[in-house]
């Protein structure tokens, strides 16, 4: 397999877990925003994610991985959209301390079964997609591509995208785009009449099904570390649409046109079910931090973006290379759902020395105090006219089972028991 000197080989397996963690940290910090209707990331969010990715996005100035991550978090139930801002769910907080491979496998499975957007919508050069009864359902298409990734790709072996296309067609793994031959006429390049894909030869497999396959593989499989990729700049990378009317006005058909070859990674084999177990590659130990007794954390080397995000989540940056821990900064981190156990592990792995006693004590004290109270949720507070009435209700066989006595004259009722409690109280003659 030979490509020109401009081709880039990107090995994604090592960076995907770090990127997952970085995006989760951004989400926990409240820095990710998406459209409330479209649920797609804002331009500012794409910029923030791009800067946090371990190796950056695949292209400068072209969002692929940075666009995919916020969508993956939502589809995977790791984040939910509230007033335009993504917030980590309980599942998302759990993912911060969970083996990344398990989360990535779950994200791929959930995307294939219910991805948030139609990947073909990202092939903006093909117009008319929003017409009624034009496109097929997304889920069957995704499943065809996922099956092809499992069936046609051998772990560790490169496969050109054109060979992949040929195998998919031979095995009838066609992610059909147009709902019917009539629907093809509604899709077009540049001009809805002259550029319609309904003309013979204008909607060949690589133009529709092929571009969809490239979108799923490049934007989601590669982002999750399932495949390594060889790619060039998309402009002028493919000529399969050049016979179409209007192609002269287009330097490319999609941002994914530069993808030349893929290689299923060990992580990809695990996520797609080819293997049952996964062992992450051993990462070289780099002791880039030094924790001092005065609660300063000193950076002694070049810190990856994800590690900077983690430090900032738990400590205040006081200079270019120093972060300072305090009870307040730790409480702020706990208040966003983070765990001090995660901080302990983080510091242990990057320091190469035991934590100073002062720091260990601070972490223990803050953690212990934080656990002394619990949020048990909202309740309905019922006030009785006198203590005797409150006791009578609390001791009733039906009403008493639905409430708890609180002080002398008050009862609390869980929201899910409110209606039943009202009925029981009404039976006793008390109207609420």
DODO-438547 format. One record per residue (C-alpha): x, y, z; residue in one letter. Coordinates in Angstrom, 2 decimals, m for minus. Example, Ala and Ser with C-alpha at 12.3 -4.5 7.8 and 13.67 -1.06 7.14 Angstrom:
residues 2
       u       v       w r
   12.30   m4.50    7.80 A
   13.67   m1.06    7.14 S
END
This chain:
residues 432
       u       v       w r
    0.00    0.00    0.00 X
    1.70    3.19   m1.18 X
    0.50    6.77   m1.08 X
    2.09   10.09   m1.88 X
    4.37   11.87    0.55 X
    1.54   14.11    1.75 X
   m0.33   11.16    3.29 X
   m0.64   11.13    7.08 X
   m0.77    7.90    9.07 X
   m2.68    8.46   12.30 X
   m2.63    5.77   14.98 X
   m5.69    6.49   17.08 X
   m5.82    3.74   19.71 X
   m3.58    5.49   22.24 X
   m5.10    8.96   21.86 X
   m8.80    8.02   21.95 X
   m8.91    7.15   25.69 X
   m7.10   10.40   26.53 X
   m9.48   12.36   24.31 X
  m12.49   10.73   25.93 X
  m11.22   11.78   29.34 X
  m10.44   15.31   28.13 X
  m13.91   15.83   26.69 X
  m15.51   14.50   29.87 X
  m13.44   17.01   31.84 X
  m14.54   19.83   29.54 X
  m18.13   18.78   30.02 X
  m17.73   18.65   33.81 X
  m16.31   22.17   33.68 X
  m19.40   23.40   31.80 X
  m17.49   24.37   28.67 X
  m19.50   22.43   26.09 X
  m22.59   23.93   24.47 X
  m24.89   22.50   21.81 X
  m27.97   23.67   19.97 X
  m31.09   22.86   21.97 X
  m32.93   21.73   18.85 X
  m30.14   20.24   16.74 X
  m28.01   19.10   19.72 X
  m24.98   19.76   17.52 X
  m21.90   21.44   19.02 X
  m21.45   25.19   18.76 X
  m18.42   26.72   17.06 X
  m16.96   27.66   20.46 X
  m17.40   24.09   21.66 X
  m15.65   22.71   18.59 X
  m12.75   25.07   19.28 X
  m12.58   24.03   22.95 X
  m12.63   20.32   22.11 X
  m10.02   20.74   19.38 X
   m7.61   22.39   21.81 X
   m8.11   19.55   24.31 X
   m7.50   16.66   21.90 X
   m4.19   14.89   22.52 X
   m3.03   15.17   18.91 X
   m5.48   17.80   17.71 X
   m8.10   17.08   15.07 X
   m7.31   15.23   11.87 X
   m7.14   18.47    9.87 X
   m6.42   22.03   10.91 X
   m9.55   24.11   10.53 X
  m11.79   21.13    9.72 X
  m13.80   19.68   12.59 X
  m14.13   15.91   12.55 X
  m13.23   14.44   15.95 X
  m14.05   17.74   17.68 X
  m17.51   17.64   16.10 X
  m18.09   13.98   16.93 X
  m17.20   13.94   20.64 X
  m20.09   16.10   21.97 X
  m22.53   14.03   19.91 X
  m21.03   10.79   21.19 X
  m21.32   11.94   24.81 X
  m25.01   12.68   24.35 X
  m25.76    9.48   22.47 X
  m23.88    7.44   25.07 X
  m25.81    8.95   27.96 X
  m22.62   10.47   29.40 X
  m23.95   14.02   29.11 X
  m27.33   15.68   28.88 X
  m28.27   19.02   27.40 X
  m29.67   21.56   29.85 X
  m30.36   25.12   28.69 X
  m27.92   24.70   25.83 X
  m25.08   23.42   27.99 X
  m23.86   19.83   28.28 X
  m23.66   18.47   31.82 X
  m22.25   15.14   32.89 X
  m24.79   12.54   33.92 X
  m24.18    9.98   36.65 X
  m22.99    7.65   33.90 X
  m20.60   10.36   32.71 X
  m19.07   10.85   36.16 X
  m18.67    7.08   36.44 X
  m16.87    7.03   33.09 X
  m14.13    9.28   34.50 X
  m13.01    6.40   36.71 X
  m13.94    3.52   34.43 X
  m11.55    1.74   32.02 X
  m11.80    3.81   28.81 X
  m12.09    0.75   26.57 X
  m15.39   m0.22   28.20 X
  m16.82    3.25   27.69 X
  m15.59    3.42   24.10 X
  m17.11    0.03   23.31 X
  m20.42    1.22   24.75 X
  m20.25    4.51   22.82 X
  m19.74    2.67   19.53 X
  m22.61    0.29   20.24 X
  m24.93    3.14   21.19 X
  m23.94    5.24   18.19 X
  m24.66    2.39   15.78 X
  m28.05    1.75   17.36 X
  m29.10    5.36   17.82 X
  m26.66    8.03   16.69 X
  m27.82   11.56   17.31 X
  m27.53   12.82   13.73 X
  m27.59   11.40   10.23 X
  m23.92   11.26    9.28 X
  m24.85   11.88    5.65 X
  m26.03   15.37    6.60 X
  m22.36   16.22    7.02 X
  m21.84   15.69    3.28 X
  m23.08   19.21    2.65 X
  m22.20   19.33   m1.06 X
  m25.07   16.94   m1.79 X
  m28.19   19.08   m1.55 X
  m31.85   18.18   m1.20 X
  m31.40   15.87    1.77 X
  m34.14   17.54    3.80 X
  m36.85   16.79    1.29 X
  m39.72   14.54    2.33 X
  m39.17   10.80    1.78 X
  m35.71   11.32    0.30 X
  m33.32    9.50    2.65 X
  m33.53    6.05    4.19 X
  m33.44    5.47    7.96 X
  m30.02    5.93    9.54 X
  m29.89    2.86   11.80 X
  m29.86    0.18    9.05 X
  m27.17    2.16    7.22 X
  m24.96    2.39   10.30 X
  m25.38   m1.31   10.94 X
  m24.16   m2.09    7.41 X
  m21.01   m0.03    7.94 X
  m20.43   m1.56   11.38 X
  m20.84   m5.04    9.91 X
  m18.36   m4.19    7.16 X
  m15.85   m3.00    9.74 X
  m16.15   m6.33   11.53 X
  m16.34   m8.60    8.50 X
  m14.01   m6.96    5.99 X
  m11.18   m5.67    8.20 X
   m8.54   m7.85    9.80 X
   m6.98   m6.42   12.98 X
   m3.61   m4.87   12.29 X
   m3.91   m5.01    8.48 X
   m4.35   m1.98    6.25 X
   m7.27   m1.92    3.84 X
   m7.75    0.82    1.26 X
  m11.17    2.44    1.26 X
  m11.69    1.47   m2.38 X
  m11.02   m2.18   m1.53 X
  m13.42   m1.82    1.39 X
  m16.05   m0.40   m0.97 X
  m15.56   m3.36   m3.31 X
  m15.92   m5.89   m0.49 X
  m19.01   m4.17    0.86 X
  m20.66   m4.28   m2.56 X
  m19.65   m7.90   m3.09 X
  m21.16   m8.89    0.26 X
  m24.22   m6.68   m0.26 X
  m23.41   m4.48    2.68 X
  m24.92   m1.46    0.98 X
  m25.84    1.47    3.27 X
  m28.46    2.63    0.78 X
  m28.99    6.39    0.97 X
  m31.91    7.24   m1.33 X
  m35.31    5.89   m0.36 X
  m36.25    5.26   m4.00 X
  m35.20    6.00   m7.56 X
  m37.62    8.91   m7.45 X
  m35.88   10.22   m4.34 X
  m32.58   10.27   m6.23 X
  m33.93   13.04   m8.44 X
  m34.33   15.25   m5.38 X
  m30.64   14.97   m4.48 X
  m28.29   17.17   m6.44 X
  m24.99   18.99   m6.78 X
  m25.07   22.77   m7.24 X
  m28.30   22.93   m9.29 X
  m31.49   20.94   m8.54 X
  m32.26   20.39  m12.23 X
  m28.98   19.97  m14.07 X
  m27.08   18.58  m11.09 X
  m29.71   16.02  m10.04 X
  m28.34   12.62   m9.04 X
  m31.27   10.98  m10.79 X
  m29.42   11.00  m14.12 X
  m27.73    7.74  m15.10 X
  m24.30    7.38  m13.51 X
  m24.68   10.46  m11.29 X
  m25.41    8.48   m8.11 X
  m22.81    5.74   m8.30 X
  m22.08    3.77   m5.12 X
  m18.95    5.77   m4.12 X
  m20.85    9.06   m4.40 X
  m23.68    8.19   m2.01 X
  m23.06    4.94   m0.13 X
  m19.30    5.45   m0.28 X
  m19.42    8.98    1.13 X
  m21.71    7.81    3.92 X
  m19.29    5.00    4.76 X
  m16.38    7.44    4.86 X
  m18.32    9.73    7.20 X
  m19.10    6.99    9.70 X
  m15.58    5.58    9.65 X
  m13.61    8.83    9.72 X
  m15.80   10.85   12.08 X
  m16.82    8.16   14.56 X
  m14.79    4.94   14.26 X
  m11.47    6.79   13.97 X
  m12.42    9.29   16.67 X
  m13.14    6.42   19.07 X
   m9.81    4.74   18.26 X
  m11.36    1.76   16.49 X
   m9.35    2.29   13.31 X
   m6.02    3.81   12.40 X
   m6.28    5.97    9.30 X
   m4.15    7.03    6.37 X
   m5.39   10.25    4.81 X
   m4.53   13.28    2.71 X
   m6.16   16.67    2.34 X
   m9.73   16.20    1.03 X
   m9.51   18.74   m1.80 X
   m8.86   16.87   m5.02 X
   m8.43   13.54   m3.23 X
  m11.23   11.73   m5.12 X
  m12.36   12.11   m8.71 X
  m15.34    9.75   m8.69 X
  m17.85   12.60   m8.92 X
  m16.12   14.59  m11.67 X
  m18.45   13.42  m14.43 X
  m21.44   14.89  m12.57 X
  m22.83   18.21  m13.74 X
  m21.57   20.99  m11.48 X
  m18.55   19.06  m10.21 X
  m16.26   21.73  m11.63 X
  m17.44   24.07   m8.89 X
  m16.47   21.59   m6.16 X
  m12.93   20.80   m5.06 X
  m14.28   17.94   m2.97 X
  m17.55   16.19   m2.31 X
  m17.02   15.85    1.45 X
  m14.55   16.61    4.21 X
  m13.94   12.84    4.38 X
  m12.68   12.49    0.79 X
   m9.07   12.37    1.94 X
   m9.45    9.06    3.77 X
   m7.34    6.52    1.89 X
   m6.99    3.45    4.09 X
   m8.02    2.07    7.47 X
   m6.60   m0.48    9.89 X
   m8.67   m2.12   12.62 X
   m6.95   m1.57   15.97 X
   m6.85   m3.91   18.93 X
   m9.34   m1.60   20.61 X
  m11.48   m1.72   17.47 X
  m11.44   m5.51   17.45 X
  m12.68   m5.44   21.05 X
  m15.32   m2.74   20.50 X
  m16.73   m4.50   17.43 X
  m16.87   m7.89   19.13 X
  m14.01   m9.52   17.23 X
  m12.26  m10.22   20.54 X
  m13.69  m10.73   24.01 X
  m10.99   m9.05   26.06 X
   m8.82   m5.98   25.74 X
   m5.54   m5.01   27.32 X
   m4.53   m1.40   26.90 X
   m0.99   m0.81   25.63 X
    1.40   m0.06   28.48 X
    2.07    3.66   28.58 X
    5.57    4.80   29.56 X
    5.62    6.29   33.04 X
    6.21   10.04   32.90 X
    6.61   11.82   36.20 X
    5.69   15.32   35.11 X
    4.37   16.57   38.45 X
    5.88   17.30   41.84 X
    3.55   17.75   44.81 X
    4.97   19.96   47.57 X
    4.04   20.05   51.29 X
    2.72   23.62   50.86 X
   m0.02   22.21   48.54 X
    1.64   23.41   45.33 X
    1.70   21.07   42.33 X
    4.64   21.90   40.08 X
    4.70   20.84   36.43 X
    8.20   19.72   35.48 X
    7.61   18.89   31.81 X
    5.14   19.32   28.97 X
    1.72   18.45   30.31 X
   m0.85   16.91   27.92 X
   m4.08   18.93   27.50 X
   m6.15   16.34   29.36 X
   m3.84   16.52   32.39 X
   m4.05   20.31   32.44 X
   m7.83   20.02   32.46 X
   m7.70   17.57   35.35 X
   m5.38   19.78   37.40 X
   m7.56   22.81   36.77 X
  m10.61   20.86   37.94 X
   m9.09   20.26   41.39 X
   m6.61   23.10   41.93 X
   m6.15   26.77   41.11 X
   m3.43   27.68   38.64 X
   m1.20   30.26   40.33 X
    1.54   30.55   37.68 X
    2.54   29.04   34.34 X
    3.75   25.79   35.89 X
    2.15   25.74   39.34 X
   m1.31   24.74   40.57 X
   m2.30   25.06   44.23 X
   m4.63   22.74   46.13 X
   m6.94   24.11   48.80 X
   m9.97   22.95   50.71 X
  m12.07   25.31   48.61 X
  m10.76   24.05   45.25 X
  m11.35   20.46   46.34 X
  m14.87   21.24   47.52 X
  m15.58   22.94   44.19 X
  m14.45   19.78   42.39 X
  m16.63   17.58   44.59 X
  m19.53   19.92   43.94 X
  m19.36   19.15   40.22 X
  m19.52   15.41   40.87 X
  m15.80   14.67   40.73 X
  m14.09   12.19   43.03 X
  m11.03   12.79   45.19 X
  m10.08    9.16   44.64 X
   m9.59   10.06   40.99 X
   m7.28   12.92   42.02 X
   m5.26   10.61   44.26 X
   m4.78    8.15   41.40 X
   m3.93   10.95   39.00 X
   m1.25   12.40   41.28 X
    0.16    8.98   42.16 X
    0.61    8.04   38.50 X
    2.32   11.31   37.56 X
    4.44   12.14   40.60 X
    6.62    9.13   41.20 X
    6.71    9.86   44.93 X
    4.27    9.53   47.85 X
    2.02   12.48   48.53 X
    3.31   14.76   51.31 X
    1.55   14.22   54.62 X
   m0.03   17.67   54.53 X
   m1.61   17.00   51.13 X
   m2.78   13.50   52.06 X
   m4.37   14.90   55.23 X
   m6.10   17.69   53.31 X
   m7.61   15.22   50.85 X
   m8.76   12.92   53.66 X
  m10.29   15.74   55.73 X
  m12.18   17.30   52.81 X
  m13.41   13.92   51.59 X
  m14.54   12.87   55.08 X
  m16.43   16.09   55.76 X
  m18.10   16.02   52.35 X
  m19.52   12.58   53.09 X
  m21.22   13.69   56.31 X
  m24.33   14.92   54.48 X
  m26.33   13.52   51.59 X
  m28.86   15.01   49.22 X
  m31.88   12.73   49.44 X
  m33.97   14.72   46.98 X
  m37.14   16.78   47.25 X
  m40.03   15.93   49.58 X
  m43.46   17.38   50.36 X
  m43.66   18.95   53.82 X
  m47.02   18.53   55.56 X
  m47.83   20.69   58.59 X
  m50.40   19.54   61.16 X
  m52.36   21.91   63.42 X
  m50.98   20.23   66.54 X
  m48.63   17.37   67.56 X
  m51.53   15.01   68.27 X
  m52.80   15.24   64.69 X
  m49.33   14.63   63.29 X
  m48.89   11.54   65.48 X
  m52.35   10.23   64.55 X
  m51.54   10.41   60.83 X
  m48.06    8.93   61.30 X
  m49.53    5.97   63.21 X
  m52.29    5.27   60.69 X
  m51.84    1.95   58.88 X
  m52.14    3.43   55.37 X
  m51.07    7.06   55.74 X
  m48.24    6.24   58.13 X
  m46.64    3.93   55.59 X
  m46.40    6.82   53.14 X
  m44.86    9.50   55.36 X
  m42.32   10.17   58.10 X
  m42.76   12.26   61.24 X
  m40.52   15.33   61.26 X
  m40.41   17.16   64.58 X
  m43.66   17.68   66.53 X
  m46.10   18.93   63.89 X
  m44.62   18.06   60.50 X
  m44.58   15.07   58.19 X
  m42.61   14.57   55.00 X
  m43.85   12.67   51.99 X
  m41.78   11.49   49.02 X
  m43.04   12.86   45.67 X
  m43.87    9.40   44.37 X
  m46.13    8.82   47.41 X
  m47.94   12.16   47.29 X
  m51.12   11.05   45.54 X
  m51.53    7.92   47.67 X
  m50.87    9.94   50.85 X
  m53.53   12.50   49.92 X
  m56.08    9.70   49.46 X
  m55.12    8.09   52.78 X
  m55.30   11.45   54.58 X
  m58.69   12.14   52.99 X
  m59.98    8.84   54.38 X
  m59.01   10.13   57.83 X
  m60.88   13.36   57.14 X
  m57.89   15.56   56.34 X
  m58.06   17.38   53.00 X
  m54.84   18.55   51.37 X
END
